[in-house]
């Protein structure tokens, strides 16, 4: 929770062979670590990196704003409530939903694909609660 960023930061630039070469033009393994050809070949876009970190950055911004407005106790309280609510004991045979966590995260007014598109395999499963509880409790 260091910054008040609205948009996620740019991803760190991967070092190329030109950046890590020594006086002989070879990769300096002792200083920069082993060379990774996969990092040099696979190039991800900045937009993709930013979209992957979008929710975390927005959450960090909200917690930072709460800290400045109400003090240190407010983000600590919010994070504590999220942790308590995320520990959701449930029956394994029944579909799992965590409405409390969705409300605390501010996702209660949004619809995502998993909210209304259930796989066919989950719809046809018979509810064998006893077998599922034995499997969960390793009996």
C-alpha positions in Angstrom: 0.0 0.0 0.0 2.6 2.5 -1.0 1.1 4.5 -3.8 -2.1 6.0 -5.0 -1.9 4.5 -8.5 -5.1 4.4 -10.5 -3.6 2.4 -13.3 -1.3 -0.6 -12.7 2.4 0.1 -13.2 4.3 -1.1 -16.2 5.8 -4.5 -15.9 9.5 -4.8 -15.3 11.6 -4.9 -18.4 13.3 -8.3 -19.0 17.0 -8.0 -19.5 18.2 -9.0 -23.0 21.5 -10.4 -24.0 22.6 -6.9 -25.1 21.9 -5.5 -21.6 23.7 -8.3 -19.7 26.8 -8.8 -21.9 30.3 -8.4 -20.6 33.3 -7.0 -22.4 33.6 -10.1 -24.6 30.0 -9.9 -25.7 28.8 -12.9 -23.7 26.0 -13.1 -21.2 27.4 -12.4 -17.7 25.9 -15.3 -15.7 27.5 -14.5 -12.4 26.2 -10.9 -12.3 22.7 -11.4 -13.9 21.9 -15.1 -13.3 21.3 -17.8 -15.8 20.0 -16.7 -19.2 16.4 -17.5 -20.0 15.7 -17.9 -23.7 11.9 -18.2 -22.9 11.9 -14.7 -21.5 13.6 -13.3 -24.6 11.4 -15.1 -27.1 8.0 -14.7 -25.4 7.0 -11.1 -25.4 3.8 -10.1 -23.5 2.0 -6.9 -24.1 1.9 -4.0 -21.6 -1.9 -3.9 -21.9 -2.2 -7.6 -20.9 0.0 -7.0 -17.9 -1.9 -4.0 -16.8 -5.3 -5.7 -17.1 -4.1 -8.7 -15.0 -3.1 -6.3 -12.2 -6.2 -4.0 -12.6 -8.2 -5.3 -9.6 -5.3 -5.4 -7.3 -4.3 -1.9 -8.1 -7.8 -0.6 -7.7 -8.1 -2.4 -4.3 -4.8 -1.0 -3.2 -6.0 2.5 -4.1 -9.2 2.1 -2.2 -7.3 0.8 0.9 -4.8 3.7 0.7 -7.7 6.3 0.4 -9.4 4.7 3.5 -6.1 4.9 5.3 -5.7 8.6 4.6 -9.3 9.4 5.4 -9.9 7.3 8.5 -6.5 6.2 9.7 -4.7 2.9 9.8 -7.4 1.0 11.5 -9.8 1.1 8.5 -7.8 -0.8 5.9 -6.7 -3.3 8.7 -10.4 -3.8 9.6 -11.4 -4.3 6.0 -8.6 -6.8 5.4 -9.4 -8.7 8.6 -13.1 -8.9 7.6 -12.2 -10.2 4.2 -9.9 -12.9 5.7 -12.6 -14.0 8.2 -15.3 -14.2 5.5 -13.0 -16.0 3.0 -12.6 -18.9 5.5 -16.0 -20.4 4.4 -16.7 -23.9 5.7 -19.3 -25.4 3.3 -20.8 -28.7 2.4 -18.7 -30.1 -0.5 -21.6 -31.5 -2.5 -23.4 -28.1 -2.6 -22.2 -25.3 -4.9 -19.9 -22.9 -3.2 -20.7 -19.2 -3.2 -19.2 -16.5 -1.0 -21.7 -13.6 -1.1 -20.1 -12.0 2.0 -16.8 -11.7 0.3 -18.4 -10.3 -2.9 -20.1 -7.6 -0.8 -16.9 -6.6 1.0 -15.0 -6.5 -2.3 -17.7 -4.5 -4.0 -18.5 -7.2 -6.6 -22.1 -7.7 -5.4 -23.6 -5.5 -8.2 -21.7 -7.1 -11.1 -22.5 -10.2 -13.1 -19.7 -12.4 -14.4 -19.9 -15.5 -16.5 -19.5 -17.9 -13.6 -22.5 -16.3 -11.9 -25.0 -17.5 -14.5 -23.2 -20.0 -16.7 -22.9 -23.3 -14.8 -21.1 -26.2 -16.5 -23.4 -29.1 -17.4 -21.3 -31.5 -15.3 -22.2 -29.6 -12.1 -25.9 -29.5 -12.9 -26.1 -33.3 -13.3 -24.2 -34.4 -10.3 -26.3 -36.3 -7.8 -26.0 -34.9 -4.2 -24.2 -37.6 -2.3 -23.4 -35.6 0.8 -22.2 -38.5 2.9 -19.6 -39.6 0.4 -18.4 -36.1 -0.2 -18.0 -35.4 3.5 -16.1 -38.7 4.0 -13.8 -37.6 1.1 -13.3 -34.2 2.6 -12.6 -35.5 6.1 -10.5 -38.4 4.7 -12.5 -41.1 6.4 
